[in-house]
């Protein structure tokens, strides 16, 4: 049985400014024009570029779901949620239809947890306000 499309999207709202999140990604070695990418929690992040529509950026992700499963192409979007409060909307969206199971959810949550920990390391703390949809 497969999950509905909206059930396969991971969304978090973090109490860290967007500029700090982007700076932390660059410190990890993820820069515009960098072909190699960066490994985080077993998944590979590749720079796609800044979004032209909203203040934010979008990254290509090859989500690692386990030893015998192919990596899944996804998009990681970082958007400024509130400039006054310095909050960032973090969203992980699959690029195609997904038959979601335990490994998929574990990999998605694990990747976001690792990324948010990296973002929080920059300022010494982080506050996660929402869970996956």
C-alpha positions as a printed Julia matrix, in Angstrom:
133×3 Matrix{Float64}:
  0.0    0.0    0.0
  1.48   3.37  -0.99
  1.2    6.66   0.86
 -0.63   9.67  -0.51
  1.51  12.35  -2.21
  1.17  14.84   0.65
  2.24  12.17   3.14
  5.62  11.83   1.43
  6.73  15.43   2.03
  8.81  16.29   5.08
  8.38  19.81   6.5
 10.11  21.48   9.43
 10.06  25.02  10.76
 13.26  25.94  12.58
 14.11  28.94  14.71
 17.28  29.7   12.75
 17.62  32.52  10.17
 17.85  31.48   6.5
 21.2   33.25   6.08
 22.71  31.12   8.87
 21.38  27.92   7.25
 22.84  28.82   3.86
 26.14  29.88   5.43
 26.37  26.56   7.27
 25.79  24.64   4.01
 28.59  26.62   2.39
 30.9   25.87   5.33
 30.18  22.17   4.8
 31.53  22.63   1.26
 28.24  22.96  -0.61
 28.6   25.93  -2.94
 27.06  27.11  -6.17
 28.83  25.38  -9.06
 30.25  22.65  -6.81
 29.74  19.39  -8.74
 30.81  17.03  -5.94
 28.11  17.7   -3.38
 28.16  16.88   0.33
 27.19  13.71   2.22
 24.85  14.2    5.17
 23.38  11.21   7.03
 24.25   8.95   4.08
 22.41  11.14   1.56
 24.1   13.36  -1.02
 23.21  17.07  -1.27
 23.89  18.96  -4.52
 23.52  22.72  -5.01
 20.77  23.65  -7.49
 20.64  27.39  -6.84
 18.73  30.21  -5.3
 15.02  30.28  -5.97
 14.01  33.14  -8.25
 10.48  33.29  -6.82
 11.09  33.53  -3.08
 13.94  34.33  -0.77
 15.59  30.94  -0.33
 17.49  28.16  -2.0
 16.85  24.71  -3.41
 19.14  21.68  -3.29
 19.01  18.38  -5.11
 19.17  15.39  -2.76
 19.9   11.73  -3.44
 18.16  10.19  -0.43
 19.84   7.01   0.79
 17.13   4.61   2.0
 19.16   1.48   2.64
 21.76  -0.89   1.28
 19.63  -2.6   -1.36
 17.38   0.27  -2.43
 18.26   2.83  -5.12
 18.79   6.39  -4.01
 15.71   8.56  -4.42
 15.88  11.99  -6.11
 14.4   14.73  -3.92
 14.43  18.51  -3.58
 15.38  20.25  -0.36
 13.96  23.77  -0.14
 15.04  26.35   2.42
 12.76  29.38   2.56
 12.65  32.41   4.83
  9.52  31.86   6.92
  9.62  34.98   9.09
 12.27  37.67   8.76
 11.17  39.3   12.02
 11.6   36.09  14.04
 14.45  34.69  11.95
 12.75  31.39  11.12
 13.39  29.06   8.19
 10.98  26.68   6.48
 12.77  23.43   5.54
 11.01  21.13   3.08
 12.09  17.79   1.57
 10.0   16.8   -1.48
 10.34  13.7   -3.68
 10.85  14.31  -7.41
  8.6   11.41  -8.42
  5.82   9.24  -7.02
  7.04   7.27  -4.01
  5.89   4.03  -2.46
  6.67   5.16   1.06
  7.61   2.71   3.76
  9.53   2.62   7.0
 12.95   3.08   5.37
 11.72   6.09   3.41
 10.39   7.86   6.5
 13.44   6.94   8.58
 15.8    8.29   5.88
 13.81  11.51   5.38
 13.52  12.27   9.08
 17.16  11.29   9.64
 18.37  13.64   6.91
 16.34  16.58   8.21
 17.44  15.89  11.8
 21.1   15.84  10.73
 20.74  19.04   8.67
 18.95  20.92  11.45
 21.63  19.8   13.91
 24.27  21.23  11.54
 22.33  24.49  11.25
 21.95  24.69  15.02
 25.64  23.98  15.57
 26.35  27.37  13.97
 24.56  29.25  16.74
 24.85  26.67  19.5
 21.16  25.72  19.61
 18.09  25.03  17.54
 14.4   24.86  18.19
 12.29  22.58  16.04
  8.7   23.77  15.88
  6.96  21.32  13.61
  7.17  17.72  12.48
  6.72  16.11   9.11
  3.36  16.38   7.46
